[in-house]
């Protein structure tokens, strides 16, 4: 997504006051539009076909259907839509569950407006964004599926760039190759490592000292 395009956001949280506050934050950015709201995961899934969001801001602890289950179903039904988990909890099992379900990022509700807005734009571009403490806990607990010796030098380099938050387009520009070529490399390394997402790939890189949090 280009910078000048408006990012369409579906806001999912069971507290009206939280949604109101977030909408106030988001109104500061003319390139973000809240196209719909939902108070639980089930309602979010029902609203997606009509509002067609680019990014879903997903609370994790909600009635009827929680954010983790909703994220899993959403990513299965609408793989082109990114999910940014936004919650008050910084607990390992919730962080893991959200990432395993397919969330591209994990942020806390006490984050600054600037941080949240940047994370939304990053998610729309397909970039990984994790709260620093969440990243540390994920790296500590993340179970690497296999060693990296199976990766080529080019795949290892691309893995490092993914961990830095770069999109396929960014990587292609930096390596001076086509975006299609990068997509092929990314698919290959995810397959070799038995990983399901760029977020898991970034965690793998951090866990195995291929990249650092700094």
C-alpha positions as CSV (number, residue, x, y, z in Angstrom):
1,X,0.0,0.0,0.0
2,X,1.3,3.4,-1.0
3,X,1.6,6.1,1.7
4,X,-1.1,8.4,0.1
5,X,-3.8,5.7,0.2
6,X,-6.2,5.7,3.1
7,X,-6.0,2.7,5.4
8,X,-9.4,1.3,6.0
9,X,-9.7,0.1,9.6
10,X,-12.2,-2.2,11.4
11,X,-12.1,-1.5,15.1
12,X,-12.9,-4.4,17.4
13,X,-13.3,-4.0,21.1
14,X,-16.1,-4.8,23.6
15,X,-15.7,-1.5,25.5
16,X,-17.5,1.6,23.9
17,X,-15.2,4.0,25.7
18,X,-12.1,2.3,24.3
19,X,-13.4,2.4,20.8
20,X,-14.3,6.1,21.2
21,X,-10.8,6.9,22.5
22,X,-9.1,5.0,19.7
23,X,-11.2,6.7,17.1
24,X,-10.1,10.0,18.5
25,X,-6.5,8.9,18.2
26,X,-7.1,7.7,14.6
27,X,-8.8,11.0,13.6
28,X,-5.4,12.7,14.0
29,X,-4.3,10.9,10.8
30,X,-6.1,11.8,7.6
31,X,-4.7,8.6,6.0
32,X,-6.6,6.3,8.4
33,X,-10.3,5.8,8.2
34,X,-12.4,3.7,10.7
35,X,-14.9,2.1,8.4
36,X,-16.7,0.0,11.0
37,X,-16.7,-1.1,14.6
38,X,-17.5,-4.4,16.3
39,X,-17.9,-5.3,20.0
40,X,-16.8,-9.0,19.6
41,X,-15.1,-11.3,17.2
42,X,-18.3,-12.8,15.8
43,X,-19.6,-9.3,15.0
44,X,-16.2,-8.4,13.4
45,X,-16.4,-11.4,11.0
46,X,-19.9,-10.5,10.0
47,X,-19.0,-6.9,9.2
48,X,-15.9,-7.6,7.1
49,X,-17.7,-8.3,3.8
50,X,-19.5,-5.0,3.9
51,X,-16.7,-2.7,5.2
52,X,-13.7,-4.3,3.4
53,X,-11.0,-3.2,5.8
54,X,-7.3,-3.2,5.2
55,X,-6.4,-3.7,8.8
56,X,-8.4,-5.0,11.8
57,X,-7.5,-3.6,15.2
58,X,-8.4,-6.6,17.4
59,X,-8.9,-6.7,21.2
60,X,-8.1,-10.2,22.5
61,X,-10.4,-10.5,25.5
62,X,-14.0,-10.2,24.4
63,X,-17.3,-12.0,24.9
64,X,-19.1,-14.3,22.3
65,X,-15.9,-14.8,20.3
66,X,-12.5,-13.7,21.6
67,X,-9.9,-11.9,19.5
68,X,-7.6,-15.0,19.1
69,X,-10.4,-17.2,17.6
70,X,-11.6,-14.3,15.5
71,X,-8.1,-13.6,14.2
72,X,-7.7,-17.3,13.2
73,X,-11.0,-17.3,11.4
74,X,-10.4,-14.0,9.8
75,X,-7.0,-14.9,8.4
76,X,-8.4,-18.1,7.1
77,X,-11.4,-16.4,5.3
78,X,-9.6,-13.1,4.3
79,X,-5.9,-13.7,4.1
80,X,-5.4,-10.3,2.5
81,X,-6.5,-8.5,5.6
82,X,-4.0,-7.9,8.3
83,X,-4.7,-8.1,12.1
84,X,-3.1,-5.9,14.7
85,X,-3.7,-7.2,18.2
86,X,-4.3,-4.3,20.6
87,X,-4.8,-5.3,24.2
88,X,-4.1,-4.3,27.8
89,X,-2.5,-7.7,28.6
90,X,1.1,-8.5,28.2
91,X,0.9,-12.2,29.0
92,X,3.0,-14.9,27.2
93,X,0.1,-17.2,26.4
94,X,-2.0,-14.4,24.9
95,X,0.9,-13.0,22.9
96,X,1.7,-16.5,21.5
97,X,-1.9,-17.2,20.8
98,X,-2.4,-14.0,18.8
99,X,0.7,-14.5,16.7
100,X,-0.1,-18.2,16.1
101,X,-3.6,-17.1,15.0
102,X,-2.0,-14.9,12.4
103,X,-1.8,-11.4,13.9
104,X,1.0,-9.4,12.2
105,X,1.5,-7.2,15.3
106,X,0.9,-7.0,19.0
107,X,0.6,-3.6,20.7
108,X,-0.6,-2.4,24.1
109,X,-3.5,0.0,24.7
110,X,-1.3,2.4,26.6
111,X,0.9,3.0,23.6
112,X,1.1,6.6,22.3
113,X,-1.1,7.8,19.5
114,X,2.0,8.1,17.3
115,X,3.0,4.5,18.0
116,X,-0.4,3.2,17.2
117,X,-0.8,5.2,14.0
118,X,2.6,4.0,12.8
119,X,1.7,0.4,13.7
120,X,-1.5,0.6,11.6
121,X,0.3,1.9,8.6
122,X,3.0,-0.7,9.0
123,X,0.3,-3.5,9.2
124,X,-1.3,-2.2,6.0
125,X,2.1,-2.5,4.3
126,X,2.5,-6.0,5.6
127,X,5.2,-5.1,8.1
128,X,5.7,-6.7,11.5
129,X,5.2,-4.5,14.6
130,X,5.6,-5.8,18.1
131,X,5.6,-4.1,21.5
132,X,9.2,-4.3,22.6
133,X,8.4,-6.3,25.8
134,X,6.1,-8.6,23.8
135,X,8.9,-9.2,21.3
136,X,11.3,-10.2,24.1
137,X,8.8,-12.6,25.6
138,X,8.0,-14.1,22.2
139,X,11.7,-14.6,21.4
140,X,12.2,-16.2,24.8
141,X,9.4,-18.7,24.4
142,X,9.4,-19.2,20.7
143,X,10.2,-22.7,19.7
144,X,12.3,-22.8,16.6
145,X,11.1,-25.6,14.2
146,X,14.5,-26.4,12.8
147,X,18.0,-25.1,12.3
148,X,18.8,-22.5,9.7
149,X,21.4,-24.5,7.8
150,X,18.8,-25.4,5.2
151,X,18.5,-21.7,4.2
152,X,20.6,-20.3,1.4
153,X,22.7,-17.2,2.0
154,X,20.1,-15.1,0.1
155,X,17.2,-16.5,2.1
156,X,19.1,-15.8,5.4
157,X,19.7,-12.2,4.2
158,X,16.0,-11.8,3.4
159,X,15.1,-13.3,6.8
160,X,17.2,-10.6,8.5
161,X,15.3,-8.0,6.5
162,X,12.0,-9.4,7.5
163,X,13.0,-9.2,11.1
164,X,13.9,-5.5,10.5
165,X,10.2,-5.0,9.4
166,X,10.9,-4.6,5.7
167,X,8.1,-5.5,3.2
168,X,8.8,-7.5,0.1
169,X,8.8,-4.3,-1.9
170,X,11.4,-2.8,0.4
171,X,13.6,-5.9,0.2
172,X,13.3,-6.0,-3.6
173,X,14.5,-2.4,-3.8
174,X,17.4,-2.9,-1.4
175,X,18.5,-6.1,-3.2
176,X,17.7,-4.6,-6.7
177,X,15.6,-7.6,-7.8
178,X,11.9,-7.9,-8.6
179,X,9.3,-8.1,-5.9
180,X,8.2,-11.4,-7.5
181,X,11.6,-12.9,-6.9
182,X,11.5,-11.8,-3.2
183,X,8.0,-13.4,-2.8
184,X,9.5,-16.6,-4.1
185,X,12.4,-16.5,-1.6
186,X,10.0,-15.7,1.3
187,X,7.7,-18.5,0.4
188,X,10.7,-20.9,0.2
189,X,12.2,-19.9,3.5
190,X,8.8,-20.1,5.3
191,X,8.3,-23.5,3.8
192,X,11.8,-24.7,4.8
193,X,11.3,-23.5,8.4
194,X,7.7,-24.7,8.6
195,X,6.5,-21.3,9.5
196,X,3.1,-19.7,8.7
197,X,3.8,-16.0,8.7
198,X,6.3,-13.2,8.4
199,X,5.9,-12.5,12.2
200,X,6.9,-16.0,13.0
201,X,9.8,-15.7,10.6
202,X,10.9,-12.5,12.4
203,X,10.8,-14.3,15.7
204,X,12.8,-17.2,14.3
205,X,15.5,-14.8,13.2
206,X,15.6,-13.2,16.6
207,X,15.6,-16.5,18.5
208,X,18.4,-17.9,16.4
209,X,20.6,-14.7,16.5
210,X,20.1,-14.1,12.8
211,X,18.8,-10.7,13.8
212,X,18.6,-8.6,17.0
213,X,15.9,-6.5,18.7
214,X,18.1,-3.4,18.5
